[in-house]
């Protein structure tokens, strides 16, 4: 089965088929016209033949009618009823003798005459009377003959006396149907005129003609190889025919196949007719003679079409040559038309595979001003726009990746600072625990205060040192918390800048979407142009079928361009989705950063309070040392001082636990910020990977 996968094949096939159809159509029209012309020429030839032959027969028939009419005039001019009534027997005999020379003269001067006569009515004149001259031996010598006694035959006996009674019955001159006259044993045709005087029948005058002398040439006529002439009587009985006999009637031949011809002959004096019976097609031409006989000519259509067959063979040869030439021309034209479309198709497929490099093979299309050139220019502009967008996205992606790295680094530094604060708090808690333990010892040994005063003094020194260390750690923690706040401020600013970059990336992706809308509009216009081209091709009919195929291919290319634009739009939508996710994460990061800053501020205040408490502890330690020196004098005051120290230590321990919890919370928040920064970095890497797929 023939498959048309490429536009080149479709164009070649369309042009070849179109040329084949045109060649076949032209050849068929020429053959039909030649066939029609040949048929018309054959009809004209047959009609001219029967007209010519008919004129010859009419000339003879007219001479016979004229001679008979003259003989009638002689009869009427020479007969006188008054004289007849005065001498009936003698007048008739004298009348016959007087007119014999006229009769003989008419016989000798009438072409084709077999015999001539006038026969007087026996009912008027009492007995058979008249004159008859005939050349029965075909010796060109007319001899007086004995008249047939018509009184001896019945009026219905057409073979013997039909020539007499038929014209009388018609009351006008009448051409008798050819008959075999048994009186003379010849096949003859007669023209007889009844003669009336004062409305009284005197008799008849007539001329006999040997049928073969008049119409014998009918059988000899031939046309082409099988054509022939034939003769019909006025009642359509066969008179002359190469295969039918006088007993046949054309109305009954071939089960009435020629009844339409009979109807036409009734309406027209001459004409042509086409007969088709049992696959036997014939052309018939006919003409009615003045005696109402019909001469007609037959010829088989197959004979007249012999020349047409030769023309048909020539036409077939021309069609084959035209088809070969059309195939060669179609190959050249198909290659010319398909080459730019194929190049554009390959370029679009390259865009499908994200290759946006300029194709050197398409530079030749820059000079084209048609739809192909416009399409090439539109594709180039689209690729240039995509290149610019991709470069912008690539730059923004790199900036986003770098900012994500910076944010992650800041989060790591913040986490490190928090860990340092945690260690400091842990040390502070450890110091507080020691202080509490010492206080307990002092309380337990209150009863032995004097003995243990040195130990209390040393414990107070330790408390003093721990207080100093606590102040130092609190100040360092507050400083670290401040640095952490500053770093979070830097991270927040970086987050804000990254948000602006993400917003700019979103706007540029919208620009890409706008360009894709323009591309879709261009493809719609191309599709509309292809539709218009298809409509114009349909109006052009067969001549525009090849261009209809080209328009259909252009429409498909436009649909493919639209499909590829849709794919790019889906990629952009994916990028926009990722941008939306990043923006959402950035908003969350802002909230977390804000909460972290608040917590750090709280932690800084706690560290400040702790430092203040530690200073108080240090002051109290100084007092304790003073009181310890006075302990020996006032045991109660030492006890109260120890209780106070124990209370302060418990409060310091509680504050230390709160600071530790706050630091743990801040560490968790910083960890979340670090994870978000890592996710943002991964998204930026994925975005860069998608962009790197484009070949610019």
Secondary structure, DSSP 8 states (H G I E B T S, - for coil): -----SHHHHHHHHHHHHHHHHHHHHHHHHHHHHHHHHHHHHHHHHHHHHHHHHHHHHHHHHHHHHHHHHHHHHHHHH--HHHHHHSHHHHHHHHHHHHHHHHHHHHHHSTTEEEEEEEE-HHHHSS-EEEEEE-TTSSS--EE-----GGGS-TT-HHHHHHHHHHHHHTS-EE---EEETTTTEEEEEEEEEEEETTEEEEEEEEEEEHHHHHGGGTT-EETTTEEEEEE-TT-BEEE-SS--TT-BTTTGGGTTTHHHHHHHHH-SEEEEEEEETTEEEEEEEEE-TTS-EEEEEEEHHHHTHHHHHHHHHHHHHHHHHHHHHHHHHHHHHHHHHHHHHHHHHHHHHHHTTB----GGGGGGGG--SHHHHHHHHHHHHHHHHHHHHHHHHHHHHHHHHHHHHHHHHHHHHHHHHHHHHHHHHHHHHHHHHHHHHHHHHHHTGGGTTTTHHHHHHHHHHHHHHHHHHHHHHHHHHHHHHHHHHHHHHHHHHHHHHHHHHHHHHHHHHHHHHHHHHHHHHHHHHHHHHHHHHHHHHHTGGGGHHHHHHHHHHHHHHHHHHHHHHHHHHHHHHHHHHHHHHHHHHHHHHHHHHHHHHHHHHHHHHHHHHHHHHHHHHHHHHHHHHHHHTTTT-HHHHHHHHHHHHHHHHHHHHHHHHHHHHHHHHHHHHHHHHHHHHHHHHHHHHHHHHHHTSB-
